[in-house]
Amino acid sequence: MSQPISLRVAAWSVGLRPEAVPPSVAAAIRLRILDLVGVMLATRAEPMAQAARRAAVAADPGAGAQILGETEEVSPMAAAFVNGVLTAVLEFDDTHIESFIHPTAPVLAAVLAELPRRRPDGAALLTAVLAGMELTCRLGLVPPVRLHTLGFHPTAVFGIFGATLALARLRGLDAATTADALGHAGSLSAGLNAAFEDGSATKMMHVGMAATGALRAVALAEAGLSGPRPVFEGRFGWFRSHVQGEPDLRLDRIGAGLGEEWAVLDIAAKVHPCAFTMMPHIEATLALRAAHGIRPADVAGILCLIGRRSFATMCEPVADKRRPATSWHGRISLQHTVAEALVRGRMDKGAYAEDALRDPQVNALADLVTYEDDPATVPTRSGGEVRITLRDGRVLAHRIEDMRGTRANPMTEADVLAKFRANAGDLMPAAALEATIAALLGLGGAADAAAVFAGIGRGVGGHVLPEPATG
């Protein structure tokens, strides 16, 4: 009998040495962490994040960990949950292009909650995060269909496995115990796409749920409780349970070339705070607006070319997409997104605010947005096209072949730092901001990774999330 995939992955993670990680991979992971930290800080004052914090502290009181950007202690479970929510609320975290998973978020959320208890050095932290992210990406390559179409949110259902692997490595568990933890994670894996329909908040809780599930899975294994070894490939394993029928499961993609080929290099940073699928259409719209000075009153129609596999999540039902119910609902609406970009000329951390969702000009333009299948769509690339028909009869078109942030058109370190400064620059003094950047870029050489992240809390003043005003 061949060795179970979970045990093979666990053995690889346990044996992964920091010095064996290629410099390009290590640099990419540092930038992914820095990027996510900026996103998390930008999200701290969002009402959804504040509510999630209240719920987490009430459900899991205690001490021993910190939420990123705070100095007050909360329980590790509460910290992991809120850290996860902070990565997700603005839809500004990174994306693995082929699987549409957000791989850094659940891993980082769980690991940050563990730091005060373990106090690893920076190299150990980076290696654990890398192992978890690599597994998350590879799991997303197994099914031949997008899990969104089956009703599952892939970041939620796969993120718990990556977070579990990272935590197990950080705790120094052996391969057998790590495989047990992965087995437990299979029964804690969850995340429905139901919130995609009405814009409700649950979807933004998914990363936090995955991170807390990972803490529980590792604790069960560490206590000596066995988990199913064939959790991935078994008759009743994750994939055959969740992807029904006789699918062509590519299970070999989980373990093939581990340590030699790196799926994490196909993770793309986000330029705009929305689903990655729509970002080429934002870029194309902004390019046309800048080149031709297009005003909303000039527009007779807008056609977007987007891959058919995104119709159900980004474009339909049309009436709902034209009038998103909530801010995050807008972040998965092609019609609203293109309209807001054309009216306002930017899509930064302030996009998708309530006034934009209800702006008559934006709404009127959203009614003019139509979509067709983009024949150039391929799973490993991110492109799209926008064609704007003006009232004078002209048709202006712009195509993005490879979106900024992808492997074919990467964001530079300077680009990522500019995004970080835009996200966090109004939250701390300039000196503290630059010190935070330097500490995160130098994370691999830090003697105490916990101190690096605790310093971020001191940098933003050590304040907990403010309570909403009551009247």
Secondary structure, DSSP 8 states (H G I E B T S, - for coil): ----HHHHHHHHHHH--GGGS-HHHHHHHHHHHHHHHHHHHHHTTSHHHHHHHHHHHHHS---SB--TT--S-B-HHHHHHHHHHHHHTTS-S-EETTTTB--HHHHHHHHHHHHHHH---HHHHHHHHHHHHHHHHHHHTSSSS-GGGGTB-HHHHHHHHHHHHHHHHHTT--HHHHHHHHHHHHHH---BSTHHHH--THHHHHHHHHHHHHHHHHHHHHTT----TTTTTSTTSHHHHHS-SS----THHHHTTTTTS-GGGGEE--SSSS-GGGHHHHHHHHHHHHHH---GGGEEEEEEEE-GGGIIIII-SHHHHHS-SSHHHHTT-HHHHHHHHHHHS--STTTT-HHHHT-HHHHHHHTTEEEEE-TT--TT---EEEEEEETTS-EEEEEESS-TTBTTB---HHHHHHHHHHHHTTTS-HHHHHHHHHHHHTGGG-S-HHHHHHHHHHHTTS---------
